[in-house]
Amino acid sequence: MTDKMPIAVLGCGGWGKNIVRTVNGLGCLKSVVDPTEQGRQTAASLAPEAEVFENPEPVFADPAVKGVMIATPAETHYTLARAALEAGKDVFVEKPLTIDVEEAHQLVDQAAKTGRVLMVGHLLEYHPAVLKLHEMIQAGELGNIRYLISNRLNLGKIRTEENALWSFAPHDIAVILRLVGALPFEVVATGGSYLTANIADVTVTQLLFDNGVRSHIFVSWLHPFKEQKLVVIGSKKMASFDDVAKELVLYDQRVDWHEGQPIPVRGEGQLVDFPGAEPLKEECLHFIERMADRRPPRTDGLNGLRVLQILHAAQRSLVTNGQPVPFSLDWRSGDGAVGEVKPFRPPVSAAREEVVGAHAQG
Ligand SMILES: NC(=O)c1ccc[n+]([C@@H]2O[C@H](COP(=O)([O-])OP(=O)(O)OC[C@H]3O[C@@H](n4cnc5c(N)ncnc54)[C@H](O)[C@@H]3O)[C@@H](O)[C@H]2O)c1
């Protein structure tokens, strides 16, 4: 099926080159676009048979190209995705779907009206361990979900235009929404900027759901070691997924009550098997399959929009040093409640900077 779905990849930088390699390996790469000489050279060496262009117009004009995968900087996503949809292509966009919530709404509407596939790159939703964990939760193995913790930490790629929340947390938000199966009613975020003014290097975001379910997401590129760990606390069992050690563990542990006293019931952690499939390959295959069967992708445009709305709510809380931000389905950013919110270099008033110094803004 895959060789009937010619794809163009826009952006062959740090992440795009992985998409180029993967789609080429799946036999679907037709062309690559990158405005830089370096990007085009990378594309040519990874996929010598693909056409390589400096700008996307030839790709949009090529009727043989059925799908476009966008792995360019976030601020270019909307313009490129809109143009690709207008040219009649199915579209995959790396996370975050767009920067602006209204623009994400427009893409979702445009794809729906024109019957095009719109998929967003929430990679972890294609990770076999996350799928297995979701399956165990759905089957009731953990009981009622109570708390989720997601840590994404490293002395990693430090960005100066985009804070750690926007760079890392889309993955964690997407997974938590999937596992909880609901949207939060409130978002709280705090963080610290140490390297670039107003760009948070470290953030902690809490999502509060109905029935007392809570989660926190701790992301940082200013951390002494790499940790990518998701922990789920259920009423019957607990589970952890370590994406560095590649281990999914189910703990038969809970707290029982005896004569009014909470008694921890300790049990061994059991390693849970999951398929060894590569998440990026699974994600690219999913896009190709949805192009073929026209069914909605697991991470469709609406999914990308919800994650974006939560990012905006978290950003708003971050710039007010952790004020809770109520969240509802019609949540829009920039509604004037605390001024316009921009994810990149968010506005922090001079008065606030005096009070909080460099330590509490996004
Ligand atoms: N899913 C993941 O795990 C993951 C990991 C890293 C990055 N990403 C996402 O991938 C995207 C790219 O990130 P990156 O780290 O590769 O950035 P990058 O800066 O390393 O690369 C971006 C590339 O896009 C090219 N580009 C810029 N404008 C373009 C245009 N109009 N048309 C075609 N190419 C253009 C640039 O020349 C560059 O080569 C971002 O949305 C980022 O959030 C996802």
The ligand as an SDF file (V2000), in Angstrom:
LIG
                    3D

 44 48  0  0  0  0  0  0  0  0999 V2000
    8.3410   14.4280   17.5260 N   0  0  0  0  0  0  0  0  0  0  0  0
    9.4860   14.7140   18.1260 C   0  0  0  0  0  0  0  0  0  0  0  0
    9.9620   13.9660   18.9710 O   0  0  0  0  0  0  0  0  0  0  0  0
   10.2160   15.9640   17.7500 C   0  0  0  0  0  0  0  0  0  0  0  0
   11.5460   16.1430   18.1410 C   0  0  0  0  0  0  0  0  0  0  0  0
   12.1930   17.3170   17.7640 C   0  0  0  0  0  0  0  0  0  0  0  0
   11.5070   18.2980   17.0490 C   0  0  0  0  0  0  0  0  0  0  0  0
   10.2070   18.0920   16.7080 N   0  0  0  0  0  0  0  0  0  0  0  0
    9.4560   19.1100   15.9480 C   0  0  0  0  0  0  0  0  0  0  0  0
    9.9450   19.1330   14.6040 O   0  0  0  0  0  0  0  0  0  0  0  0
    9.8940   20.4580   14.0940 C   0  0  0  0  0  0  0  0  0  0  0  0
   11.2880   20.8520   13.6020 C   0  0  0  0  0  0  0  0  0  0  0  0
   12.1710   20.8350   14.7090 O   0  0  0  0  0  0  0  0  0  0  0  0
   13.7480   20.6530   14.4790 P   0  0  0  0  0  0  0  0  0  0  0  0
   14.3250   20.4140   15.8250 O   0  0  0  0  0  0  0  0  0  0  0  0
   14.0060   19.6940   13.3880 O   0  0  0  0  0  0  0  0  0  0  0  0
   14.1370   22.1270   13.9740 O   0  0  0  0  0  0  0  0  0  0  0  0
   15.4290   22.5130   13.1330 P   0  0  0  0  0  0  0  0  0  0  0  0
   15.5550   23.9930   13.2780 O   0  0  0  0  0  0  0  0  0  0  0  0
   16.5710   21.6320   13.4750 O   0  0  0  0  0  0  0  0  0  0  0  0
   15.0370   22.1750   11.6070 O   0  0  0  0  0  0  0  0  0  0  0  0
   14.0260   22.8530   10.9080 C   0  0  0  0  0  0  0  0  0  0  0  0
   14.3310   22.7460    9.4160 C   0  0  0  0  0  0  0  0  0  0  0  0
   13.2520   23.3170    8.6860 O   0  0  0  0  0  0  0  0  0  0  0  0
   13.8040   24.0880    7.6230 C   0  0  0  0  0  0  0  0  0  0  0  0
   12.8120   25.0800    7.1940 N   0  0  0  0  0  0  0  0  0  0  0  0
   12.5550   26.2810    7.7280 C   0  0  0  0  0  0  0  0  0  0  0  0
   11.5590   26.8930    7.0550 N   0  0  0  0  0  0  0  0  0  0  0  0
   11.1760   26.0320    6.0660 C   0  0  0  0  0  0  0  0  0  0  0  0
   10.2080   26.0860    5.0260 C   0  0  0  0  0  0  0  0  0  0  0  0
    9.4050   27.1520    4.8890 N   0  0  0  0  0  0  0  0  0  0  0  0
   10.0920   25.0250    4.1820 N   0  0  0  0  0  0  0  0  0  0  0  0
   10.8770   23.9450    4.3200 C   0  0  0  0  0  0  0  0  0  0  0  0
   11.8440   23.8460    5.2950 N   0  0  0  0  0  0  0  0  0  0  0  0
   11.9620   24.8780    6.1580 C   0  0  0  0  0  0  0  0  0  0  0  0
   15.0610   24.6800    8.2240 C   0  0  0  0  0  0  0  0  0  0  0  0
   15.9710   25.1000    7.2030 O   0  0  0  0  0  0  0  0  0  0  0  0
   15.6010   23.5020    9.0120 C   0  0  0  0  0  0  0  0  0  0  0  0
   16.4310   22.6710    8.2310 O   0  0  0  0  0  0  0  0  0  0  0  0
    9.3440   21.3330   15.2080 C   0  0  0  0  0  0  0  0  0  0  0  0
    7.9580   21.4710   15.0560 O   0  0  0  0  0  0  0  0  0  0  0  0
    9.6400   20.5300   16.4730 C   0  0  0  0  0  0  0  0  0  0  0  0
    8.7440   20.7980   17.5240 O   0  0  0  0  0  0  0  0  0  0  0  0
    9.5580   16.9560   17.0280 C   0  0  0  0  0  0  0  0  0  0  0  0
  1  2  1  0
  2  3  2  0
  2  4  1  0
  4  5  1  0
  4 44  2  0
  5  6  2  0
  6  7  1  0
  7  8  2  0
  8  9  1  0
  8 44  1  0
  9 10  1  0
  9 42  1  0
 10 11  1  0
 11 12  1  0
 11 40  1  0
 12 13  1  0
 13 14  1  0
 14 15  2  0
 14 16  1  0
 14 17  1  0
 17 18  1  0
 18 19  2  0
 18 20  1  0
 18 21  1  0
 21 22  1  0
 22 23  1  0
 23 24  1  0
 23 38  1  0
 24 25  1  0
 25 26  1  0
 25 36  1  0
 26 27  1  0
 26 35  1  0
 27 28  2  0
 28 29  1  0
 29 30  1  0
 29 35  2  0
 30 31  1  0
 30 32  2  0
 32 33  1  0
 33 34  2  0
 34 35  1  0
 36 37  1  0
 36 38  1  0
 38 39  1  0
 40 41  1  0
 40 42  1  0
 42 43  1  0
M  CHG  2   8   1  16  -1
M  END
$$$$
